[in-house]
C-alpha cells in the first residue's frame, strides 16, 4: 500500500455477513467508532515484520529464527 500515507483512514470490510452494508455505513458516517481489533495486521514495509532479518532460504531450506518474536 504505497499510498497509505495519503489516506486519512484505512478500513477493512470483510467477515461482514448480511449486515456489512449497514455496519460499513455506520463507520464511514461516524455513528460507530471501531476498536480496530483485527485478527491480523499488514506491515507498512518488509522491515516491520519480525521475520525480516530471517527472510529467505538457504539451499531451499527455510530457517525460522524469529524465536519469540512470532506472534
Protein Blocks (a to p, Z undefined) as FASTA:
>chain_A
ZZlmmpmbdcddehkljmlmmmmmmmmnopaccehiafbdcdfbfklpmklmmgcceehi
acdfklmmpZZ
